Amino acid sequence: MALITQNDNFKYLTFSLVFLLLGVALAEQFFDARAQQFVQSATVVTLLVSVWGVDRRNRYFSRNLFLPLSILATSILSNLLGDFEHNYLHLFLLLLFFILTSITTARQVLFTGEIDGNKILGAICLYIMLGLIWAMVYTIIHLLTTDAFSGVNDLGDWYEVLPDFIYFSFVTLTTLGFGDISPLMPITRFLVYFEAIFGQFYLTILVASLVGAGMSNLQKEVKEPDD
């Protein structure tokens, strides 16, 4: 019997994402910047098991191992060798992995069976992963041109500025808009307001629909004994 199934896998994913966000903050607060790579790479393992590996009969599972193992390998190499190019490769692989994980999560949440508490958690996890994906996109743009954002350190490797963009991404996704980090280029302004629009539509439509469907199922279960 599998320890993680489609009935409880998003509980583990929720823990993994919370650990990632907390770990990023603690690593920035108390440790060297390179500790960020360890936190992000360690989270990949939990993401892999809770989302991709939930169905042990899936014949593509062994193929799916290639990308996460590549992320771990590039993280180890970049720390051992101090190779700047490996750091960039690690970031791109991490972005790709989060995109694929979000797609896999969306399929499990939106297109399978009845709505339950686990799938509502999955919708919340998907929301968090979308914020992380945008943060990585902002980081890549910032590394390509330092004129894209104000309020962010222009020096340093990607793992040093990623925590700032994780913060900025969730501030944007939830439309808080503190203004300490701001987009300067037309393309980054587009991405920022598009993320804000997407975040509002996601919360009002998808999550509300899932919760409503879950409540409807609960009411049916309560009425059935009376019938």
TORVOSE-776658 format. One record per residue (C-alpha): chain; x, y, z; residue in one letter. Coordinates in Angstrom, 3 decimals, always signed. Layout:
N
kette, u, v, w, rest
A, X, Y, Z, A
...
***
This chain:
227
kette, u, v, w, rest
A, +0.000, +0.000, +0.000, M
A, +1.419, +3.396, -1.017, A
A, +2.110, +5.831, +1.803, L
A, +1.016, +8.751, -0.382, I
A, -2.136, +8.438, -2.516, T
A, -4.364, +10.770, -4.510, Q
A, -6.567, +11.023, -1.406, N
A, -3.913, +12.775, +0.696, D
A, -1.000, +13.787, -1.558, N
A, -1.772, +17.519, -1.450, F
A, -1.379, +17.536, +2.322, K
A, +2.276, +16.643, +1.759, Y
A, +2.547, +19.173, -1.055, L
A, +1.164, +21.896, +1.214, T
A, +3.803, +21.050, +3.815, F
A, +6.507, +21.085, +1.137, S
A, +5.552, +24.519, -0.203, L
A, +5.229, +26.037, +3.263, V
A, +8.640, +24.561, +4.100, F
A, +10.048, +26.122, +0.918, L
A, +8.717, +29.603, +1.679, L
A, +9.757, +29.440, +5.331, L
A, +13.125, +27.924, +4.420, G
A, +13.835, +30.698, +1.919, V
A, +13.086, +33.310, +4.578, A
A, +15.175, +31.582, +7.274, L
A, +18.080, +31.000, +4.885, A
A, +18.087, +34.683, +3.944, E
A, +17.782, +35.785, +7.570, Q
A, +20.334, +33.541, +9.262, F
A, +22.561, +31.764, +6.711, F
A, +24.761, +32.295, +3.679, D
A, +22.983, +33.021, +0.393, A
A, +23.987, +29.653, -1.038, R
A, +21.778, +27.963, +1.543, A
A, +18.881, +29.023, -0.708, Q
A, +19.928, +26.418, -3.268, Q
A, +19.825, +23.658, -0.687, F
A, +16.334, +24.644, +0.479, V
A, +14.951, +24.795, -3.049, Q
A, +16.576, +21.543, -4.144, S
A, +15.427, +19.669, -1.038, A
A, +11.859, +20.766, -1.731, T
A, +12.045, +19.227, -5.215, V
A, +12.116, +15.756, -3.654, V
A, +8.848, +16.316, -1.797, T
A, +7.227, +17.866, -4.861, L
A, +8.251, +14.849, -6.916, L
A, +6.810, +12.301, -4.488, V
A, +3.593, +14.136, -3.611, S
A, +2.595, +15.175, -7.143, V
A, +4.420, +13.101, -9.764, W
A, +4.896, +9.860, -7.889, G
A, +1.438, +9.433, -6.400, V
A, +0.559, +6.763, -8.965, D
A, +3.202, +4.053, -8.716, R
A, +1.698, +2.297, -11.762, R
A, +2.466, +5.268, -13.999, N
A, +5.004, +3.976, -16.527, R
A, +6.288, +7.507, -17.131, Y
A, +7.310, +8.005, -13.503, F
A, +10.868, +6.801, -14.120, S
A, +11.203, +9.291, -16.984, R
A, +9.943, +12.085, -14.746, N
A, +12.875, +11.483, -12.422, L
A, +15.314, +12.968, -14.947, F
A, +14.399, +16.635, -14.387, L
A, +14.405, +16.598, -10.551, P
A, +17.677, +14.664, -10.480, L
A, +19.145, +17.212, -12.909, S
A, +18.107, +20.017, -10.544, I
A, +19.789, +18.324, -7.599, L
A, +22.910, +17.609, -9.663, A
A, +23.286, +21.199, -10.892, T
A, +22.756, +22.488, -7.346, S
A, +25.551, +20.241, -6.031, I
A, +27.885, +21.131, -8.919, L
A, +27.330, +24.863, -8.588, S
A, +28.079, +24.724, -4.846, N
A, +31.175, +22.542, -5.241, L
A, +32.610, +24.295, -8.287, L
A, +31.254, +27.800, -7.759, G
A, +30.270, +27.770, -11.436, D
A, +28.137, +30.775, -12.440, F
A, +26.730, +29.009, -15.523, E
A, +25.576, +26.035, -13.450, H
A, +23.660, +28.462, -11.229, N
A, +21.719, +29.745, -14.230, Y
A, +21.061, +26.223, -15.447, L
A, +19.737, +25.324, -11.993, H
A, +17.314, +28.273, -12.093, L
A, +15.960, +27.366, -15.544, F
A, +15.525, +23.707, -14.548, L
A, +13.772, +24.755, -11.346, L
A, +11.404, +26.993, -13.324, L
A, +10.626, +24.194, -15.775, L
A, +10.026, +21.744, -12.931, F
A, +7.587, +24.078, -11.175, F
A, +5.692, +24.669, -14.428, I
A, +5.359, +20.924, -15.072, L
A, +4.421, +20.291, -11.434, T
A, +1.725, +22.974, -11.650, S
A, +0.302, +21.360, -14.788, I
A, +0.288, +17.939, -13.108, T
A, -1.346, +19.419, -10.001, T
A, -4.001, +21.186, -12.091, A
A, -4.879, +17.909, -13.821, R
A, -5.309, +16.132, -10.490, Q
A, -7.378, +18.985, -9.041, V
A, -9.559, +19.898, -12.024, L
A, -10.148, +16.763, -14.021, F
A, -10.445, +13.815, -11.607, T
A, -13.360, +12.690, -9.449, G
A, -15.362, +14.530, -6.823, E
A, -14.177, +17.573, -4.921, I
A, -12.867, +16.874, -1.426, D
A, -10.636, +18.535, +1.127, G
A, -7.486, +17.173, -0.499, N
A, -8.336, +18.780, -3.846, K
A, -9.147, +22.099, -2.199, I
A, -5.668, +21.938, -0.662, L
A, -4.356, +21.148, -4.149, G
A, -5.959, +24.327, -5.501, A
A, -4.246, +26.342, -2.760, I
A, -0.927, +24.640, -3.565, C
A, -1.379, +25.500, -7.233, L
A, -1.906, +29.149, -6.264, Y
A, +1.354, +29.125, -4.289, I
A, +3.249, +27.481, -7.154, M
A, +1.956, +30.104, -9.597, L
A, +3.428, +32.795, -7.349, G
A, +6.759, +30.956, -7.316, L
A, +6.751, +30.579, -11.110, I
A, +6.234, +34.309, -11.574, W
A, +9.002, +34.980, -9.047, A
A, +11.432, +32.887, -11.099, M
A, +10.393, +34.660, -14.306, V
A, +11.014, +38.038, -12.641, Y
A, +14.404, +36.784, -11.442, T
A, +15.415, +35.712, -14.949, I
A, +14.374, +39.075, -16.428, I
A, +16.253, +40.922, -13.681, H
A, +19.403, +38.933, -14.403, L
A, +19.132, +39.644, -18.125, L
A, +18.671, +43.378, -17.574, T
A, +19.100, +45.201, -14.274, T
A, +16.821, +48.016, -15.508, D
A, +13.680, +45.864, -15.205, A
A, +12.910, +46.517, -11.519, F
A, +13.680, +49.096, -8.859, S
A, +14.244, +48.236, -5.225, G
A, +16.202, +45.031, -5.940, V
A, +19.945, +44.531, -5.527, N
A, +21.590, +44.753, -8.956, D
A, +24.520, +42.626, -7.827, L
A, +24.610, +39.010, -6.754, G
A, +23.608, +35.621, -8.107, D
A, +20.052, +34.477, -8.807, W
A, +19.623, +32.744, -5.466, Y
A, +20.409, +36.042, -3.706, E
A, +17.673, +38.002, -5.486, V
A, +15.076, +35.219, -5.776, L
A, +13.800, +35.734, -2.175, P
A, +13.088, +39.393, -3.016, D
A, +11.104, +38.367, -6.079, F
A, +9.222, +35.655, -4.172, I
A, +8.121, +38.389, -1.775, Y
A, +7.288, +40.749, -4.661, F
A, +5.407, +38.049, -6.575, S
A, +3.061, +37.203, -3.707, F
A, +2.531, +40.879, -2.910, V
A, +1.504, +41.292, -6.561, T
A, -0.550, +38.071, -6.770, L
A, -2.601, +39.125, -3.748, T
A, -2.756, +42.775, -4.991, T
A, -1.239, +44.169, -1.775, L
A, +1.155, +46.383, -3.746, G
A, +3.453, +47.845, -1.096, F
A, +5.570, +49.601, -3.737, G
A, +9.019, +48.876, -2.294, D
A, +9.812, +46.906, -5.485, I
A, +8.454, +48.281, -8.757, S
A, +8.590, +47.276, -12.451, P
A, +10.334, +49.785, -14.718, L
A, +10.094, +48.256, -18.207, M
A, +6.875, +47.900, -20.241, P
A, +7.218, +44.106, -20.401, I
A, +7.724, +43.773, -16.645, T
A, +4.795, +46.117, -15.989, R
A, +2.644, +43.892, -18.200, F
A, +3.743, +40.762, -16.325, L
A, +3.056, +42.402, -12.963, V
A, -0.458, +43.605, -13.683, Y
A, -1.258, +40.374, -15.532, F
A, -0.201, +38.404, -12.442, E
A, -2.446, +40.615, -10.284, A
A, -5.416, +40.061, -12.613, I
A, -4.763, +36.324, -12.790, F
A, -4.460, +36.059, -9.013, G
A, -7.834, +37.702, -8.439, Q
A, -9.622, +35.595, -11.046, F
A, -8.030, +32.443, -9.663, Y
A, -9.247, +33.083, -6.133, L
A, -12.731, +34.229, -7.064, T
A, -13.468, +31.586, -9.701, I
A, -11.456, +28.402, -9.173, L
A, -11.088, +28.195, -5.410, V
A, -14.640, +29.460, -4.814, A
A, -15.957, +26.854, -7.256, S
A, -14.024, +24.063, -5.561, L
A, -15.229, +25.067, -2.106, V
A, -18.798, +25.389, -3.386, G
A, -18.646, +21.954, -4.998, A
A, -17.206, +20.484, -1.821, G
A, -20.029, +21.973, +0.267, M
A, -22.569, +20.666, -2.246, S
A, -21.140, +17.139, -1.940, N
A, -21.257, +17.423, +1.849, L
A, -24.914, +18.467, +1.785, Q
A, -25.752, +15.493, -0.456, K
A, -24.057, +13.126, +1.967, E
A, -26.058, +14.616, +4.862, V
A, -29.362, +14.252, +2.996, K
A, -28.763, +10.690, +1.800, E
A, -29.364, +8.983, +5.209, P
A, -32.705, +10.795, +5.515, D
A, -33.790, +9.473, +2.113, D
***
